């Protein structure tokens, strides 16, 4: 079922696992709240602590 949500949202990352989806009202608008996990989690930079990573670069740097 989670693959259907990923297709609808245009998410192509195979490492993103959707844990739950619920409908809620935010500011009087119907909204989907999606709880997801990225696995494996990216490792922080040894120099600055940033966890942002470019998928084109070596992931184990």
Gaussian input, Z-matrix of N, CA and C with variables (Angstrom, degrees):
# hf/3-21g

backbone

0 1
 N
 C     1     B1
 C     2     B2     1     A1
 N     3     B3     2     A2     1     D1
 C     4     B4     3     A3     2     D2
 C     5     B5     4     A4     3     D3
 N     6     B6     5     A5     4     D4
 C     7     B7     6     A6     5     D5
 C     8     B8     7     A7     6     D6
 N     9     B9     8     A8     7     D7
 C    10    B10     9     A9     8     D8
 C    11    B11    10    A10     9     D9
 N    12    B12    11    A11    10    D10
 C    13    B13    12    A12    11    D11
 C    14    B14    13    A13    12    D12
 N    15    B15    14    A14    13    D13
 C    16    B16    15    A15    14    D14
 C    17    B17    16    A16    15    D15
 N    18    B18    17    A17    16    D16
 C    19    B19    18    A18    17    D17
 C    20    B20    19    A19    18    D18
 N    21    B21    20    A20    19    D19
 C    22    B22    21    A21    20    D20
 C    23    B23    22    A22    21    D21
 N    24    B24    23    A23    22    D22
 C    25    B25    24    A24    23    D23
 C    26    B26    25    A25    24    D24
 N    27    B27    26    A26    25    D25
 C    28    B28    27    A27    26    D26
 C    29    B29    28    A28    27    D27
 N    30    B30    29    A29    28    D28
 C    31    B31    30    A30    29    D29
 C    32    B32    31    A31    30    D30
 N    33    B33    32    A32    31    D31
 C    34    B34    33    A33    32    D32
 C    35    B35    34    A34    33    D33
 N    36    B36    35    A35    34    D34
 C    37    B37    36    A36    35    D35
 C    38    B38    37    A37    36    D36
 N    39    B39    38    A38    37    D37
 C    40    B40    39    A39    38    D38
 C    41    B41    40    A40    39    D39
 N    42    B42    41    A41    40    D40
 C    43    B43    42    A42    41    D41
 C    44    B44    43    A43    42    D42
 N    45    B45    44    A44    43    D43
 C    46    B46    45    A45    44    D44
 C    47    B47    46    A46    45    D45
 N    48    B48    47    A47    46    D46
 C    49    B49    48    A48    47    D47
 C    50    B50    49    A49    48    D48
 N    51    B51    50    A50    49    D49
 C    52    B52    51    A51    50    D50
 C    53    B53    52    A52    51    D51
 N    54    B54    53    A53    52    D52
 C    55    B55    54    A54    53    D53
 C    56    B56    55    A55    54    D54
 N    57    B57    56    A56    55    D55
 C    58    B58    57    A57    56    D56
 C    59    B59    58    A58    57    D57
 N    60    B60    59    A59    58    D58
 C    61    B61    60    A60    59    D59
 C    62    B62    61    A61    60    D60
 N    63    B63    62    A62    61    D61
 C    64    B64    63    A63    62    D62
 C    65    B65    64    A64    63    D63
 N    66    B66    65    A65    64    D64
 C    67    B67    66    A66    65    D65
 C    68    B68    67    A67    66    D66
 N    69    B69    68    A68    67    D67
 C    70    B70    69    A69    68    D68
 C    71    B71    70    A70    69    D69
 N    72    B72    71    A71    70    D70
 C    73    B73    72    A72    71    D71
 C    74    B74    73    A73    72    D72
 N    75    B75    74    A74    73    D73
 C    76    B76    75    A75    74    D74
 C    77    B77    76    A76    75    D75
 N    78    B78    77    A77    76    D76
 C    79    B79    78    A78    77    D77
 C    80    B80    79    A79    78    D78
 N    81    B81    80    A80    79    D79
 C    82    B82    81    A81    80    D80
 C    83    B83    82    A82    81    D81
 N    84    B84    83    A83    82    D82
 C    85    B85    84    A84    83    D83
 C    86    B86    85    A85    84    D84
 N    87    B87    86    A86    85    D85
 C    88    B88    87    A87    86    D86
 C    89    B89    88    A88    87    D87
 N    90    B90    89    A89    88    D88
 C    91    B91    90    A90    89    D89
 C    92    B92    91    A91    90    D90
 N    93    B93    92    A92    91    D91
 C    94    B94    93    A93    92    D92
 C    95    B95    94    A94    93    D93
 N    96    B96    95    A95    94    D94
 C    97    B97    96    A96    95    D95
 C    98    B98    97    A97    96    D96
 N    99    B99    98    A98    97    D97
 C   100   B100    99    A99    98    D98
 C   101   B101   100   A100    99    D99
 N   102   B102   101   A101   100   D100
 C   103   B103   102   A102   101   D101
 C   104   B104   103   A103   102   D102
 N   105   B105   104   A104   103   D103
 C   106   B106   105   A105   104   D104
 C   107   B107   106   A106   105   D105
 N   108   B108   107   A107   106   D106
 C   109   B109   108   A108   107   D107
 C   110   B110   109   A109   108   D108
 N   111   B111   110   A110   109   D109
 C   112   B112   111   A111   110   D110
 C   113   B113   112   A112   111   D111
 N   114   B114   113   A113   112   D112
 C   115   B115   114   A114   113   D113
 C   116   B116   115   A115   114   D114
 N   117   B117   116   A116   115   D115
 C   118   B118   117   A117   116   D116
 C   119   B119   118   A118   117   D117
 N   120   B120   119   A119   118   D118
 C   121   B121   120   A120   119   D119
 C   122   B122   121   A121   120   D120
 N   123   B123   122   A122   121   D121
 C   124   B124   123   A123   122   D122
 C   125   B125   124   A124   123   D123
 N   126   B126   125   A125   124   D124
 C   127   B127   126   A126   125   D125
 C   128   B128   127   A127   126   D126
 N   129   B129   128   A128   127   D127
 C   130   B130   129   A129   128   D128
 C   131   B131   130   A130   129   D129
 N   132   B132   131   A131   130   D130
 C   133   B133   132   A132   131   D131
 C   134   B134   133   A133   132   D132
 N   135   B135   134   A134   133   D133
 C   136   B136   135   A135   134   D134
 C   137   B137   136   A136   135   D135
 N   138   B138   137   A137   136   D136
 C   139   B139   138   A138   137   D137
 C   140   B140   139   A139   138   D138
 N   141   B141   140   A140   139   D139
 C   142   B142   141   A141   140   D140
 C   143   B143   142   A142   141   D141
 N   144   B144   143   A143   142   D142
 C   145   B145   144   A144   143   D143
 C   146   B146   145   A145   144   D144
 N   147   B147   146   A146   145   D145
 C   148   B148   147   A147   146   D146
 C   149   B149   148   A148   147   D147
 N   150   B150   149   A149   148   D148
 C   151   B151   150   A150   149   D149
 C   152   B152   151   A151   150   D150
 N   153   B153   152   A152   151   D151
 C   154   B154   153   A153   152   D152
 C   155   B155   154   A154   153   D153
 N   156   B156   155   A155   154   D154
 C   157   B157   156   A156   155   D155
 C   158   B158   157   A157   156   D156
 N   159   B159   158   A158   157   D157
 C   160   B160   159   A159   158   D158
 C   161   B161   160   A160   159   D159
 N   162   B162   161   A161   160   D160
 C   163   B163   162   A162   161   D161
 C   164   B164   163   A163   162   D162
 N   165   B165   164   A164   163   D163
 C   166   B166   165   A165   164   D164
 C   167   B167   166   A166   165   D165
 N   168   B168   167   A167   166   D166
 C   169   B169   168   A168   167   D167
 C   170   B170   169   A169   168   D168
 N   171   B171   170   A170   169   D169
 C   172   B172   171   A171   170   D170
 C   173   B173   172   A172   171   D171
 N   174   B174   173   A173   172   D172
 C   175   B175   174   A174   173   D173
 C   176   B176   175   A175   174   D174
 N   177   B177   176   A176   175   D175
 C   178   B178   177   A177   176   D176
 C   179   B179   178   A178   177   D177
 N   180   B180   179   A179   178   D178
 C   181   B181   180   A180   179   D179
 C   182   B182   181   A181   180   D180

   B1=1.4531
   B2=1.5211
   B3=1.3370
   B4=1.4625
   B5=1.5194
   B6=1.3275
   B7=1.4614
   B8=1.5123
   B9=1.3262
   B10=1.4573
   B11=1.5307
   B12=1.3275
   B13=1.4584
   B14=1.5246
   B15=1.3250
   B16=1.4589
   B17=1.5206
   B18=1.3330
   B19=1.4609
   B20=1.5236
   B21=1.3286
   B22=1.4644
   B23=1.5210
   B24=1.3339
   B25=1.4631
   B26=1.5224
   B27=1.3343
   B28=1.4595
   B29=1.5197
   B30=1.3198
   B31=1.4644
   B32=1.5187
   B33=1.3322
   B34=1.4570
   B35=1.5282
   B36=1.3227
   B37=1.4654
   B38=1.5263
   B39=1.3270
   B40=1.4630
   B41=1.5256
   B42=1.3335
   B43=1.4585
   B44=1.5239
   B45=1.3271
   B46=1.4563
   B47=1.5220
   B48=1.3251
   B49=1.4609
   B50=1.5261
   B51=1.3215
   B52=1.4566
   B53=1.5204
   B54=1.3414
   B55=1.4606
   B56=1.5219
   B57=1.3391
   B58=1.4629
   B59=1.5233
   B60=1.3175
   B61=1.4584
   B62=1.5203
   B63=1.3339
   B64=1.4575
   B65=1.5193
   B66=1.2986
   B67=1.4552
   B68=1.5154
   B69=1.3279
   B70=1.4535
   B71=1.5254
   B72=1.3204
   B73=1.4590
   B74=1.5213
   B75=1.3210
   B76=1.4606
   B77=1.5122
   B78=1.3246
   B79=1.4682
   B80=1.5322
   B81=1.3248
   B82=1.4719
   B83=1.5240
   B84=1.3359
   B85=1.4623
   B86=1.5236
   B87=1.3278
   B88=1.4575
   B89=1.5261
   B90=1.3329
   B91=1.4597
   B92=1.5216
   B93=1.3161
   B94=1.4563
   B95=1.5223
   B96=1.3242
   B97=1.4620
   B98=1.5220
   B99=1.3192
   B100=1.4601
   B101=1.5215
   B102=1.3204
   B103=1.4572
   B104=1.5232
   B105=1.3345
   B106=1.4634
   B107=1.5240
   B108=1.3398
   B109=1.4688
   B110=1.5242
   B111=1.3234
   B112=1.4485
   B113=1.5239
   B114=1.3178
   B115=1.4495
   B116=1.5221
   B117=1.2991
   B118=1.4661
   B119=1.5217
   B120=1.3294
   B121=1.4515
   B122=1.5176
   B123=1.3454
   B124=1.4671
   B125=1.5297
   B126=1.3310
   B127=1.4614
   B128=1.5240
   B129=1.3473
   B130=1.4694
   B131=1.5215
   B132=1.3203
   B133=1.4546
   B134=1.5291
   B135=1.3156
   B136=1.4781
   B137=1.5169
   B138=1.3467
   B139=1.4603
   B140=1.5220
   B141=1.3371
   B142=1.4751
   B143=1.5261
   B144=1.3322
   B145=1.4549
   B146=1.5149
   B147=1.3370
   B148=1.4630
   B149=1.5297
   B150=1.3340
   B151=1.4584
   B152=1.5233
   B153=1.3182
   B154=1.4580
   B155=1.5119
   B156=1.3445
   B157=1.4399
   B158=1.4845
   B159=1.3103
   B160=1.4468
   B161=1.5211
   B162=1.3288
   B163=1.4676
   B164=1.5319
   B165=1.3274
   B166=1.4637
   B167=1.5167
   B168=1.3375
   B169=1.4628
   B170=1.5289
   B171=1.3124
   B172=1.4631
   B173=1.5238
   B174=1.2989
   B175=1.4679
   B176=1.5214
   B177=1.2936
   B178=1.4584
   B179=1.5225
   B180=1.3334
   B181=1.4676
   B182=1.4994
   A1=111.32
   A2=118.71
   A3=120.19
   A4=112.02
   A5=118.20
   A6=120.19
   A7=111.51
   A8=117.21
   A9=120.87
   A10=110.43
   A11=117.16
   A12=121.09
   A13=110.59
   A14=117.07
   A15=120.66
   A16=110.82
   A17=117.53
   A18=120.74
   A19=111.21
   A20=116.97
   A21=120.84
   A22=110.91
   A23=116.93
   A24=121.78
   A25=113.03
   A26=117.56
   A27=120.98
   A28=113.04
   A29=117.33
   A30=121.76
   A31=108.76
   A32=116.97
   A33=121.30
   A34=113.14
   A35=118.28
   A36=121.71
   A37=109.94
   A38=116.34
   A39=121.14
   A40=112.26
   A41=117.51
   A42=121.31
   A43=113.31
   A44=116.99
   A45=120.90
   A46=108.94
   A47=115.30
   A48=121.51
   A49=108.58
   A50=117.61
   A51=121.37
   A52=108.16
   A53=115.95
   A54=121.46
   A55=111.97
   A56=116.73
   A57=119.63
   A58=109.67
   A59=114.57
   A60=122.19
   A61=106.95
   A62=116.75
   A63=119.84
   A64=110.04
   A65=114.74
   A66=121.39
   A67=108.31
   A68=116.88
   A69=121.82
   A70=109.51
   A71=116.54
   A72=121.98
   A73=108.94
   A74=116.50
   A75=122.41
   A76=107.49
   A77=116.40
   A78=121.66
   A79=110.58
   A80=115.16
   A81=123.39
   A82=113.84
   A83=117.97
   A84=122.15
   A85=109.27
   A86=115.82
   A87=120.60
   A88=108.46
   A89=116.25
   A90=122.24
   A91=110.09
   A92=116.99
   A93=121.38
   A94=108.98
   A95=116.47
   A96=121.79
   A97=107.01
   A98=116.30
   A99=121.69
   A100=108.86
   A101=115.70
   A102=122.32
   A103=106.66
   A104=117.11
   A105=120.76
   A106=110.79
   A107=115.06
   A108=121.62
   A109=108.35
   A110=116.29
   A111=122.49
   A112=107.65
   A113=116.40
   A114=119.69
   A115=108.98
   A116=120.03
   A117=127.03
   A118=110.99
   A119=114.80
   A120=119.30
   A121=109.70
   A122=116.96
   A123=119.41
   A124=110.60
   A125=115.89
   A126=120.86
   A127=109.36
   A128=117.58
   A129=119.54
   A130=111.82
   A131=115.95
   A132=122.99
   A133=109.15
   A134=116.75
   A135=120.51
   A136=111.99
   A137=117.58
   A138=120.67
   A139=113.33
   A140=116.79
   A141=118.76
   A142=113.85
   A143=118.95
   A144=121.95
   A145=114.46
   A146=117.85
   A147=121.69
   A148=110.46
   A149=116.64
   A150=120.05
   A151=111.74
   A152=117.81
   A153=121.65
   A154=108.32
   A155=116.38
   A156=120.17
   A157=111.49
   A158=113.56
   A159=121.61
   A160=107.82
   A161=117.08
   A162=121.17
   A163=111.79
   A164=118.16
   A165=120.97
   A166=112.08
   A167=116.55
   A168=120.82
   A169=109.97
   A170=115.74
   A171=122.13
   A172=108.94
   A173=117.62
   A174=122.64
   A175=112.62
   A176=119.46
   A177=122.84
   A178=112.92
   A179=119.28
   A180=122.43
   A181=111.77
   D1=-36.33
   D2=-177.69
   D3=-66.56
   D4=-29.38
   D5=178.12
   D6=-63.40
   D7=-30.88
   D8=177.72
   D9=-65.66
   D10=-42.25
   D11=178.00
   D12=-64.05
   D13=-40.28
   D14=179.22
   D15=-63.91
   D16=-40.08
   D17=177.79
   D18=-65.27
   D19=-44.00
   D20=179.90
   D21=-60.91
   D22=-39.99
   D23=-177.92
   D24=-84.32
   D25=-7.45
   D26=179.69
   D27=76.06
   D28=25.98
   D29=-180.00
   D30=-87.25
   D31=123.54
   D32=-177.76
   D33=-108.57
   D34=-6.29
   D35=-178.13
   D36=-71.66
   D37=116.24
   D38=-179.36
   D39=-71.98
   D40=-16.40
   D41=-178.48
   D42=-86.05
   D43=-2.24
   D44=179.48
   D45=-94.08
   D46=119.91
   D47=-179.41
   D48=-109.38
   D49=119.72
   D50=177.83
   D51=-81.04
   D52=122.81
   D53=-176.58
   D54=-91.22
   D55=-40.21
   D56=179.87
   D57=-158.38
   D58=155.92
   D59=176.82
   D60=-136.19
   D61=129.17
   D62=177.60
   D63=-138.71
   D64=152.69
   D65=179.54
   D66=-95.76
   D67=137.87
   D68=-177.61
   D69=-147.82
   D70=164.52
   D71=173.95
   D72=-104.93
   D73=122.63
   D74=174.53
   D75=-124.19
   D76=121.82
   D77=-177.90
   D78=51.76
   D79=44.18
   D80=177.76
   D81=62.42
   D82=24.72
   D83=176.32
   D84=-123.70
   D85=135.91
   D86=177.55
   D87=-67.47
   D88=127.97
   D89=-173.95
   D90=-136.82
   D91=144.99
   D92=172.19
   D93=-95.52
   D94=127.81
   D95=175.27
   D96=-103.34
   D97=121.23
   D98=-176.20
   D99=-114.97
   D100=122.24
   D101=176.71
   D102=-100.89
   D103=123.59
   D104=-175.67
   D105=-138.29
   D106=163.81
   D107=179.49
   D108=-132.74
   D109=136.90
   D110=174.43
   D111=-97.54
   D112=120.49
   D113=-176.68
   D114=-137.50
   D115=126.80
   D116=1.25
   D117=-75.13
   D118=151.17
   D119=178.83
   D120=-72.10
   D121=139.87
   D122=177.28
   D123=-65.46
   D124=145.02
   D125=178.97
   D126=-84.90
   D127=141.99
   D128=178.67
   D129=-69.71
   D130=152.42
   D131=176.49
   D132=-62.50
   D133=136.35
   D134=179.55
   D135=-67.99
   D136=-25.76
   D137=-176.72
   D138=-87.31
   D139=-45.49
   D140=-172.59
   D141=-117.24
   D142=-12.92
   D143=179.22
   D144=85.76
   D145=-0.34
   D146=179.92
   D147=-67.06
   D148=141.68
   D149=177.46
   D150=-106.52
   D151=8.74
   D152=177.45
   D153=-76.49
   D154=134.02
   D155=-177.96
   D156=-143.15
   D157=143.14
   D158=-179.63
   D159=-91.04
   D160=122.85
   D161=-175.64
   D162=-64.17
   D163=-14.67
   D164=179.21
   D165=-82.23
   D166=-17.86
   D167=-178.30
   D168=-91.09
   D169=169.41
   D170=178.14
   D171=-64.22
   D172=123.08
   D173=-176.18
   D174=-74.64
   D175=-20.11
   D176=-176.93
   D177=-98.07
   D178=12.83
   D179=-176.80
   D180=-63.77

